[in-house]
Amino acid sequence: MVSCAGLKQAPVPSADMAARSGKRLETLQHGHAVFLAQCTRCHEAKLPETISHKDWHLVVPGMAWNAGISKADEKAVLAYLLAAKQG
């Protein structure tokens, strides 16, 4: 059996993450849920820290369009990814 203990996962939104980012916790939670549900449908999801702040602003709109998600979901995902990078 293979252990998953060493695998990193996308951080779960917290009150601290919301406070640091200035975003509502509910927004970050929604973005996290969309990220997990949509970004893994076609490829392995990238962890927030693996892509620069600037590049997330370029990647998310294109991937949101490819996935057919709403603008509101796109904004929530971007908010989550940028907040998770700050941690």
C-alpha positions as CSV (number, residue, x, y, z in Angstrom):
1,M,0.0,0.0,0.0
2,V,1.3,3.5,-0.9
3,S,1.3,6.2,1.8
4,C,-0.2,9.6,1.0
5,A,1.4,11.2,4.0
6,G,4.1,13.0,2.1
7,L,1.7,14.4,-0.6
8,K,0.9,18.1,-0.3
9,Q,-2.7,19.2,-0.7
10,A,-4.2,22.6,-1.4
11,P,-4.6,24.4,2.0
12,V,-8.1,24.5,3.5
13,P,-9.3,28.1,3.9
14,S,-9.2,29.4,7.4
15,A,-10.2,32.6,9.3
16,D,-6.5,33.5,9.4
17,M,-6.2,33.1,5.6
18,A,-9.3,35.3,5.2
19,A,-7.9,38.0,7.5
20,R,-4.5,38.1,5.8
21,S,-6.1,38.3,2.3
22,G,-8.9,40.7,3.2
23,K,-11.4,38.3,1.5
24,R,-14.4,36.7,3.1
25,L,-14.0,33.2,4.5
26,E,-17.1,32.1,2.6
27,T,-15.5,33.3,-0.7
28,L,-12.3,31.4,0.0
29,Q,-14.2,28.3,0.9
30,H,-16.3,28.5,-2.3
31,G,-13.1,29.1,-4.4
32,H,-11.5,26.1,-2.7
33,A,-14.5,23.9,-3.4
34,V,-14.6,25.0,-7.1
35,F,-10.8,24.5,-7.4
36,L,-11.0,21.0,-6.1
37,A,-14.0,20.0,-8.1
38,Q,-13.1,21.7,-11.5
39,C,-9.4,21.9,-11.7
40,T,-8.9,18.1,-11.2
41,R,-11.4,17.2,-13.9
42,C,-8.9,17.6,-16.7
43,H,-5.4,17.6,-15.0
44,E,-3.7,17.5,-11.7
45,A,-4.4,20.6,-9.7
46,K,-1.5,22.9,-9.1
47,L,-0.8,23.9,-5.6
48,P,-1.2,27.6,-4.9
49,E,2.5,28.1,-4.1
50,T,3.7,26.5,-7.4
51,I,2.6,29.5,-9.6
52,S,3.4,33.1,-9.1
53,H,0.9,35.7,-8.1
54,K,1.1,37.4,-11.5
55,D,0.8,34.1,-13.4
56,W,-2.4,33.0,-11.5
57,H,-4.0,36.2,-12.9
58,L,-3.2,34.8,-16.4
59,V,-3.9,31.1,-15.8
60,V,-7.2,31.2,-13.9
61,P,-9.2,33.1,-16.6
62,G,-8.1,30.8,-19.3
63,M,-8.8,27.6,-17.3
64,A,-12.1,29.0,-16.1
65,W,-13.1,29.6,-19.7
66,N,-12.0,26.0,-20.7
67,A,-13.9,24.5,-17.7
68,G,-17.0,26.6,-18.5
69,I,-17.3,28.0,-15.0
70,S,-19.0,31.3,-14.2
71,K,-17.2,34.6,-13.6
72,A,-18.3,34.5,-10.0
73,D,-16.7,31.1,-9.6
74,E,-13.6,32.3,-11.4
75,K,-13.2,35.2,-9.1
76,A,-13.7,32.9,-6.0
77,V,-11.0,30.5,-7.3
78,L,-8.6,33.3,-7.9
79,A,-9.2,34.8,-4.5
80,Y,-8.6,31.4,-2.9
81,L,-5.4,30.7,-4.8
82,L,-3.9,34.2,-4.0
83,A,-5.0,33.9,-0.4
84,A,-3.5,30.5,-0.1
85,K,-0.2,31.8,-1.5
86,Q,0.1,34.4,1.2
87,G,0.1,31.7,3.9
